[in-house]
Amino acid sequence: MLTMFTFLKKYRFAAYVALLLMLTELMVELLQPYIISKIIDDGIGKDNLTVVLKWGGFLIGCSIVAFAAGIFSSFYASHVSQSFGFDLRERLYDKVQSFSFSNFNRFPESSLITRLTNDVTQLQNTVFMGLRIMLRAPLLVIGSIVMAFIVQPRLALWLAIAIPFLGIFLIWVLKKGERLFRSVQQQLDQVNGVMQQNLIGMRIIRAFVRMRHESGRFARSSEQLMDRTVEALRLTEATMPIVLLVLNASVMAVLWFGRIELDTNKATVGEIIAIVNYATRTTGAMSIMSMIVVNFSRARASAQRIEEVILTDIDLTDATDSDEKAKLHSGSVSFEKVSFRYPDSDEHVLQEISFTAKPGETIAIMGATGSGKSSLIQLIPRLYDVQAGEICVDGIDNRMLKLGQLRKQIGYVPQEIMLFTGTVEENIRWGKEDATLEEIIEAAKLAQIHDTIMKLPEQYDTIVGQKGVNLSGGQKQRLTIARALVRKPVILLLDDSTSALDVQTEAALLQALKQMKCTTFLVTQKISSTVSADSILLLDEGQLLAQGKHEQLTRESGLYQKIYESQFGKEGVSRA
């Protein structure tokens, strides 16, 4: 929770102004019952119109001041809370942008969305409430008790007795409510996750006629959210009746003993009315405090969830002595006994991998599913760090290069296609923000997608739907390749990025990539993609079984022969 207060420092002046104006409003409210008692006892009780007009005018003046103070206090409180929410959301989003892949494994997408929206909004509202009523309510209770003792100590005692018990009760509600609302927020994450998966996979759900199954899954998750919310609200809804019961009993005691004090001339009518007024204000303030406790419980739960993200250690950082101006030139890559396992896993995905890719070479990587192909190329731009060995780029350990500088000079096309809502041109320019139209067209031609784009309704201005829903699989793959090529990378990483291309288009693409003069790593399952490669890495269960050109592996590697046979038949192997 303390981390959240650091975001309020830059708005201290506005916060102090809001609090000062709130205190002004509070002082007037505390004076009102006292002034009314004077009007009743010294004015109305003694038929003294002068006193009535004097104190009445003063009361009206104070009310005008309180009204103005309340308006300006709300203005400054709104400014602080909205600015706080904006800064917190920006900081949280920037932190998420700096996450490594392993950090994302800890926080599901749906949970991050909830934290960026619902949790930040909850804290934002709490800040506003804190400046307007969170401090005002307890001060009003304390001030009312103090003023009640000034007016009539004996009657005030009955009001003061109830406050300690209610304070202890509200603290208990705060602690229990925090735990319950944290559970609610966690379940909300799960509901958002189900909705997100359902909306993204709507086409496959309909294709397999799984609408009823998904509706049931959502209903179960939503029902759990309802149950946890009801449990939390059951506690909070019971809070206010208990508070009102205790305070109304105090008011009844004040009225009962006030009548006795009045009969014995130990109290005046004005004093009794003033005490009842203060009791009424205390009742209202304690009711508000019960609501504040509920909101503060939710805010504490939200603050802890946000702090989890902000205080998360990023496991991929720049070395302290890394070269900020280092720039790749040749694009050579060498692995020296590299071993790797994913965080929170004891099983190695890659074991003692060693090879060298010379500048401008095309390295094809083959192997069964789960053999470590994608993991291998993800280590080059440091999407993960190795546990043993080293990866050198241009002869420099990639851990000694600035992450930003390293990745800006690498073109990466992941296995999972991701396109953004926008035009074709914008999606290609996403790879290089300052790319000219000529550079975009050049990249599209190299990716063998230019002719297809020219046939689209608006050509390069054609809108691409979310994740490229209005494009075919091959078109989406070539568009993502163009996005990588537009930055003219020194190293190009293609993670099974030609699987949807026909043989002719793929051959034209691979030939065009030769013009790029970049070192290319091509993860593939197709022999047609490896024939022209300068070297082929054959992986199996994280180990490098064989390395060489197509002709060499056809003769020497039994596994490669089996892959070849599965795609071209035994006759193809004998001809090769």
C-alpha positions in Angstrom: 0.0 0.0 0.0 2.9 2.3 0.7 4.0 2.1 -2.9 0.8 3.8 -3.9 1.5 6.9 -1.8 4.6 7.6 -3.9 2.3 8.4 -6.8 0.6 11.2 -4.8 3.8 13.2 -4.0 3.7 15.3 -7.2 0.1 16.3 -6.3 0.8 17.2 -2.7 -0.2 20.9 -3.1 -3.6 20.1 -4.6 -4.1 17.4 -2.0 -3.3 19.8 0.9 -5.7 22.4 -0.6 -8.4 19.8 -0.8 -7.8 18.7 2.8 -7.7 22.4 4.0 -11.0 23.2 2.3 -12.5 19.9 3.7 -11.4 20.9 7.2 -13.0 24.4 6.7 -16.3 22.7 5.7 -16.0 20.3 8.7 -15.4 23.2 11.2 -18.6 24.9 10.1 -20.6 21.7 10.4 -19.3 21.2 13.9 -20.2 24.8 14.9 -23.7 24.6 13.6 -25.4 22.7 16.5 -23.6 24.9 19.0 -24.9 28.0 17.2 -28.4 26.6 17.0 -28.3 26.0 20.8 -27.4 29.6 21.3 -30.3 30.7 19.1 -32.7 28.5 21.0 -31.5 29.3 24.6 -30.4 33.0 24.3 -32.7 34.1 21.5 -36.0 32.1 21.2 -36.1 31.1 24.9 -35.7 34.8 26.0 -37.7 36.3 23.1 -34.6 38.2 22.0 -34.8 38.8 18.3 -31.5 40.6 18.2 -29.7 37.4 19.3 -31.7 35.3 16.8 -30.7 37.6 13.9 -27.1 37.9 15.0 -26.5 34.1 15.4 -28.8 33.4 12.5 -26.8 35.6 10.1 -23.6 34.1 11.4 -25.0 30.6 10.7 -26.0 31.6 7.1 -22.5 33.1 6.5 -20.8 30.0 7.7 -23.1 27.8 5.5 -22.1 29.8 2.4 -18.4 29.4 3.3 -18.9 25.7 3.9 -20.8 25.3 0.5 -17.9 27.1 -1.4 -15.3 25.1 0.5 -17.0 21.8 -0.4 -17.2 22.7 -4.1 -13.5 23.6 -4.4 -12.5 20.7 -2.2 -14.3 18.3 -4.6 -12.5 20.0 -7.5 -9.0 19.6 -6.1 -9.8 16.1 -4.9 -11.0 15.1 -8.4 -7.8 16.6 -9.9 -5.6 14.6 -7.5 -7.5 11.3 -7.9 -7.8 11.4 -11.7 -4.1 12.4 -12.1 -3.1 9.7 -9.6 -5.1 7.1 -11.6 -3.5 8.2 -14.9 0.0 8.0 -13.5 -0.5 4.7 -11.8 -2.0 3.2 -15.0 0.9 4.5 -17.1 3.5 3.2 -14.6 1.7 -0.2 -14.5 1.5 -0.4 -18.3 5.2 0.6 -18.7 6.1 -2.1 -16.2 4.2 -4.7 -18.2 5.9 -3.6 -21.4 9.3 -4.3 -19.7 8.3 -7.8 -18.7 10.3 -10.7 -20.0 8.6 -13.9 -21.3 9.1 -15.6 -18.0 7.4 -12.6 -16.2 4.4 -13.0 -18.4 4.1 -16.6 -17.3 3.5 -15.4 -13.8 0.6 -13.0 -14.7 -2.1 -14.2 -17.0 -3.3 -11.6 -19.6 -6.8 -11.5 -18.0 -5.3 -10.7 -14.6 -3.1 -7.9 -16.1 -6.2 -6.4 -17.8 -8.1 -6.5 -14.5 -5.3 -4.8 -12.6 -4.9 -2.1 -15.3 -8.6 -1.3 -15.2 -10.7 -2.4 -12.3 -7.9 -2.3 -9.6 -6.6 1.1 -10.7 -10.2 2.5 -10.8 -10.8 1.2 -7.3 -7.6 3.0 -6.0 -8.5 6.1 -7.9 -11.9 6.3 -6.3 -10.4 5.6 -2.9 -8.0 8.6 -3.3 -11.0 10.9 -4.0 -12.9 9.4 -1.1 -9.8 9.9 1.1 -9.6 13.6 0.4 -13.3 14.2 0.7 -14.8 11.9 3.3 -12.3 9.3 4.5 -10.6 11.7 6.8 -13.6 13.9 7.3 -15.8 11.1 8.8 -13.5 10.2 11.7 -12.7 13.8 12.4 -16.5 14.6 12.4 -17.0 11.8 14.9 -14.2 13.0 17.2 -15.2 16.7 16.7 -18.8 15.9 17.5 -17.9 14.1 20.7 -15.6 17.0 21.8 -18.2 19.6 21.0 -20.8 17.5 22.8 -18.7 17.5 26.0 -18.2 21.2 25.7 -22.0 21.7 25.5 -23.2 19.2 28.1 -20.6 16.6 29.5 -23.1 14.3 31.2 -25.2 13.7 28.2 -22.1 13.5 25.9 -20.9 10.6 27.9 -23.6 8.3 26.6 -22.6 9.2 23.1 -18.9 8.6 23.7 -19.4 5.1 25.2 -20.4 3.6 21.9 -17.4 4.9 19.8 -14.6 2.6 21.1 -16.7 -0.6 20.5 -17.6 0.5 17.0 -14.0 1.4 16.2 -12.8 -2.1 17.2 -15.7 -3.6 15.2 -14.8 -1.6 12.0 -11.1 -2.6 12.2 -12.2 -6.3 12.3 -14.4 -5.7 9.3 -11.5 -4.0 7.5 -9.2 -7.0 7.9 -11.8 -9.6 7.0 -13.1 -7.6 4.1 -9.6 -7.2 2.6 -9.2 -11.0 2.4 -12.7 -11.5 0.9 -12.4 -8.7 -1.7 -8.9 -10.0 -2.8 -10.6 -13.3 -3.5 -13.3 -11.5 -5.5 -10.7 -9.8 -7.6 -8.9 -13.1 -8.3 -12.1 -14.7 -9.4 -12.8 -11.7 -11.6 -9.5 -12.4 -13.3 -10.7 -15.9 -14.1 -14.0 -14.6 -15.5 -12.1 -12.2 -17.7 -9.8 -15.0 -18.8 -12.8 -17.2 -19.9 -14.4 -14.3 -21.8 -11.1 -13.4 -23.5 -10.5 -17.0 -24.6 -14.1 -17.3 -25.8 -14.0 -14.1 -27.9 -10.7 -14.9 -29.4 -11.6 -18.5 -30.3 -15.2 -17.7 -31.4 -14.7 -19.2 -34.9 -13.3 -22.5 -33.7 -16.0 -22.7 -31.0 -18.7 -22.4 -33.7 -16.9 -24.7 -36.1 -16.9 -27.5 -33.4 -20.3 -26.5 -32.1 -19.0 -26.0 -28.6 -21.2 -23.0 -27.8 -23.1 -24.8 -25.0 -19.9 -26.1 -23.5 -18.4 -22.6 -23.4 -21.6 -21.1 -22.1 -21.5 -23.6 -19.3 -17.8 -22.9 -18.5 -18.5 -19.2 -18.4 -21.6 -19.8 -16.2 -19.6 -21.8 -13.7 -16.8 -19.2 -13.5 -19.4 -16.4 -13.2 -21.3 -18.3 -10.5 -18.1 -18.6 -8.5 -17.6 -14.8 -8.8 -21.2 -14.3 -7.7 -20.7 -16.5 -4.6 -17.5 -14.8 -3.5 -19.0 -11.4 -4.1 -22.1 -12.3 -2.1 -19.9 -13.5 0.8 -18.0 -10.2 0.8 -21.2 -8.1 0.5 -22.9 -10.1 3.3 -20.2 -8.9 5.7 -20.3 -5.3 4.5 -24.1 -5.1 4.4 -24.3 -6.3 8.0 -21.8 -3.6 9.1 -24.1 -0.6 8.7 -27.1 -2.0 10.6 -24.9 -2.9 13.5 -23.4 0.6 13.6 -26.8 2.2 13.4 -28.2 0.0 16.1 -25.5 1.0 18.6 -25.6 4.7 17.7 -29.4 4.9 17.8 -29.3 3.3 21.2 -26.9 6.1 22.3 -29.3 8.7 20.9 -32.2 7.1 22.8 -30.0 7.3 26.0 -29.3 10.9 25.3 -33.0 11.7 24.9 -34.0 9.7 28.0 -31.4 11.2 30.3 -31.8 14.6 28.7 -35.4 14.7 29.8 -34.3 14.0 33.3 -31.6 16.7 33.1 -34.1 19.1 31.7 -36.6 18.4 34.6 -33.9 19.1 37.2 -32.7 22.2 35.4 -29.2 20.7 34.8 -29.6 21.1 31.0 -31.4 23.4 28.6 -33.5 22.7 25.6 -30.8 24.1 23.3 -28.1 21.9 24.9 -30.2 18.8 24.5 -31.0 19.7 20.8 -27.3 20.4 20.3 -26.3 17.0 21.7 -28.9 15.2 19.6 -27.6 17.1 16.6 -24.0 15.9 17.4 -25.3 12.4 17.9 -27.1 12.5 14.5 -23.9 13.7 12.9 -21.9 11.0 14.6 -24.5 8.4 13.4 -24.1 9.7 9.8 -20.3 9.8 10.0 -20.1 6.2 11.4 -22.4 5.0 8.7 -20.1 6.6 6.2 -17.1 5.1 8.0 -18.6 1.6 7.6 -18.9 2.3 3.8 -15.3 3.6 3.9 -14.1 0.5 5.6 -15.6 -1.6 2.8 -14.1 0.5 0.1 -10.7 0.6 1.9 -10.8 -3.2 2.1 -11.2 -3.4 -1.6 -8.6 -0.7 -2.2 -6.0 -2.6 -0.1 -6.7 -5.8 -2.0 -6.3 -3.8 -5.3 -3.2 -2.1 -4.1 -1.5 -5.4 -3.2 -2.3 -6.8 -6.7 -0.9 -3.7 -8.4 2.2 -3.8 -6.2 2.8 -7.4 -7.2 3.2 -6.2 -10.8 5.2 -2.9 -10.0 7.6 -4.6 -7.6 8.2 -7.7 -9.9 11.8 -8.2 -10.6 12.6 -8.2 -14.3 14.8 -11.2 -14.9 16.2 -9.9 -18.2 18.2 -6.6 -17.8 21.1 -4.9 -19.4 24.5 -5.6 -18.0 26.0 -2.7 -16.1 29.0 -2.6 -18.4 27.1 -3.2 -21.7 27.9 -1.1 -24.7 25.1 1.4 -25.4 26.3 2.2 -28.9 27.2 -1.3 -30.0 25.9 -2.1 -33.5 25.8 -5.4 -35.3 27.7 -5.5 -38.5 28.3 -9.0 -39.9 25.5 -11.0 -38.1 27.6 -14.0 -37.2 26.1 -16.1 -34.4 27.8 -18.8 -32.4 26.5 -21.1 -29.6 29.1 -22.5 -27.2 27.8 -25.4 -25.1 24.5 -23.6 -24.5 22.0 -25.2 -22.1 18.6 -23.8 -21.3 15.6 -24.5 -19.2 12.5 -22.4 -18.7 12.0 -20.6 -15.3 10.3 -22.8 -12.7 11.3 -25.9 -14.6 14.0 -28.4 -13.8 14.0 -30.0 -17.2 16.5 -28.7 -19.8 15.0 -27.8 -23.2 18.4 -27.5 -24.8 21.6 -29.3 -23.7 25.1 -28.2 -24.6 24.3 -26.9 -28.1 27.3 -25.7 -30.1 27.4 -24.4 -33.7 28.4 -21.3 -35.7 26.4 -19.4 -38.2 28.6 -17.3 -40.5 27.5 -13.9 -41.8 24.8 -14.1 -44.5 24.2 -17.8 -44.0 20.8 -19.5 -43.9 20.5 -21.9 -41.0 17.6 -24.3 -41.1 16.5 -25.9 -37.8 14.5 -29.1 -37.9 13.2 -31.6 -35.3 10.2 -33.1 -33.7 7.6 -31.1 -31.7 9.2 -30.2 -28.4 12.8 -30.7 -29.6 13.7 -27.1 -28.7 13.7 -25.4 -32.1 11.7 -22.3 -31.1 13.6 -22.0 -27.8 16.9 -22.0 -29.6 16.1 -19.0 -31.8 14.4 -17.1 -28.9 17.8 -17.1 -27.1 19.5 -15.1 -29.8 17.5 -11.8 -29.1 17.6 -12.7 -25.4 13.9 -13.3 -25.0 15.3 -15.7 -22.4 18.7 -16.1 -20.9 20.8 -19.3 -21.0 21.6 -21.2 -17.8 25.0 -22.4 -19.2 27.3 -21.6 -22.1 27.2 -18.4 -24.1 25.7 -17.0 -27.3 28.0 -14.6 -29.2 26.7 -12.2 -31.8 29.4 -10.6 -33.9 31.8 -12.2 -31.5 30.2 -10.4 -28.4 28.3 -12.3 -25.7 24.7 -11.2 -26.3 24.3 -10.5 -22.6 26.8 -7.8 -22.9 24.7 -5.9 -25.5 21.9 -3.5 -24.7 18.6 -5.3 -25.1 17.1 -2.5 -27.2 20.1 -2.2 -29.5 20.3 -6.0 -29.9 16.6 -6.5 -30.7 16.4 -3.5 -33.0 18.8 -5.2 -35.4 17.0 -8.5 -35.4 13.9 -9.3 -37.4 11.7 -11.8 -35.6 8.7 -13.6 -37.0 7.1 -15.7 -34.3 5.2 -19.0 -34.8 2.0 -17.4 -33.6 0.9 -14.8 -36.1 -0.1 -11.4 -34.6 -1.4 -8.6 -36.7 -3.0 -5.4 -35.4 -6.2 -3.6 -36.3 -5.1 -1.0 -38.8 -4.1 -0.7 -42.5 -1.7 -3.1 -44.3 0.8 -0.2 -44.4 0.6 0.4 -40.7 1.1 -3.3 -39.9 4.3 -3.4 -42.0 5.5 -0.1 -40.6 5.0 -1.5 -37.1 8.5 -3.2 -37.7 10.1 0.2 -38.3 8.3 3.3 -37.1 10.0 5.7 -39.5 9.9 3.5 -42.6 9.0 5.3 -45.9 6.4 4.0 -48.3 9.1 2.9 -50.6 10.8 0.8 -47.9 7.4 -0.8 -47.0 6.8 -1.7 -50.7 10.3 -3.1 -51.0 9.8 -5.3 -47.8 6.4 -6.4 -49.2 8.0 -7.4 -52.5 10.7 -9.4 -50.7 8.0 -11.1 -48.6 6.1 -12.0 -51.8 3.0 -10.2 -50.6 3.1 -7.0 -52.8 1.1 -8.4 -55.7 -1.5 -9.7 -53.3 -1.8 -6.3 -51.5 -2.3 -4.5 -54.9 -5.3 -6.7 -55.5 -6.9 -5.7 -52.2 -9.8 -3.1 -52.3 -7.7 -0.2 -50.9 -4.3 -1.8 -51.5 -1.9 -0.7 -48.8 -4.7 1.3 -47.1 -6.8 -1.8 -46.7 -7.9 -2.3 -43.1 -6.6 -5.5 -41.5 -9.0 -6.9 -38.9 -7.9 -8.0 -35.5 -5.3 -10.7 -35.8 -5.8 -10.5 -39.6 -9.2 -12.2 -39.7 -9.8 -11.0 -43.2 -6.6 -12.5 -44.6 -5.6 -16.1 -45.4 -3.0 -18.0 -43.4 -0.4 -17.5 -46.1 -1.1 -13.8 -46.5 -0.8 -13.3 -42.8 2.5 -15.1 -42.7 4.0 -13.1 -45.5 2.7 -9.8 -44.0 4.5 -10.6 -40.7 7.6 -11.5 -42.7 7.4 -8.1 -44.4 7.1 -6.5 -41.0 10.4 -8.1 -40.0 12.2 -7.3 -43.3 11.3 -3.6 -43.3 13.8 -3.0 -40.6 16.6 -4.5 -42.8 17.8 -6.8 -40.0 21.3 -8.1 -39.6 19.8 -11.3 -38.2 16.4 -12.7 -39.3 14.6 -15.3 -37.2 11.7 -17.2 -38.9 9.9 -19.5 -36.5 8.0 -21.9 -38.7 6.8 -18.8 -40.7 6.4 -20.5 -44.1 4.2 -23.4 -43.1 1.2 -21.9 -44.9 3.0 -21.1 -48.1 3.0 -23.2 -51.3 6.3 -24.6 -52.6 6.6 -22.1 -55.4 5.9 -19.0 -53.1 8.2 -20.4 -50.4 11.1 -20.9 -52.9 10.7 -17.4 -54.3 10.7 -16.0 -50.7 13.8 -17.9 -49.7 15.6 -16.8 -52.9 14.6 -13.1 -52.1 16.0 -13.4 -48.6 19.4 -14.1 -50.1 19.3 -10.5 -51.3 19.0 -9.3 -47.7 22.6 -10.3 -46.9 21.4 -11.1 -43.4 22.0 -14.2 -41.3 18.8 -16.2 -41.4 17.5 -18.8 -39.0 14.6 -20.8 -40.4 12.6 -23.2 -38.1 10.8 -25.5 -40.4 9.3 -29.0 -40.8 9.5 -29.0 -44.6 12.5 -30.5 -46.5 11.8 -28.0 -49.4 12.8 -25.2 -47.0 16.1 -26.9 -46.1 17.4 -27.8 -49.5 19.0 -24.4 -50.2 20.1 -23.8 -46.6 23.8 -23.4 -45.9 23.5 -25.6 -42.8 20.8 -27.7 -41.2 20.6 -28.2 -37.4 18.8 -31.4 -36.5 17.4 -31.3 -32.9 16.0 -34.1 -30.9 14.9 -33.8 -27.2 17.0 -30.7 -26.8 20.2 -32.2 -28.2 22.0 -31.4 -31.5 22.0 -34.8 -33.3 23.4 -33.7 -36.6 24.6 -30.7 -38.5 25.4 -30.2 -42.2 24.0 -29.5 -45.6 21.0 -31.3 -47.2 23.1 -33.7 -49.2 25.3 -34.6 -46.3 22.4 -35.3 -43.9 20.6 -37.3 -46.5 23.5 -39.7 -46.5 24.6 -39.7 -42.9 21.5 -39.0 -40.7 18.9 -41.7 -40.2 16.5 -39.2 -38.6 16.8 -36.8 -41.5 16.3 -39.7 -43.9 13.0 -40.6 -42.1 11.8 -37.0 -42.4 12.7 -36.9 -46.1 11.0 -40.3 -46.6 7.8 -39.1 -44.9 7.5 -36.1 -47.3 8.9 -37.6 -50.6 8.7 -41.3 -50.2 11.5 -43.9 -50.4 12.2 -43.2 -54.0 12.9 -39.6 -53.2 15.5 -40.6 -50.6 17.3 -42.8 -53.1 17.4 -40.1 -55.7 18.7 -37.6 -53.2 
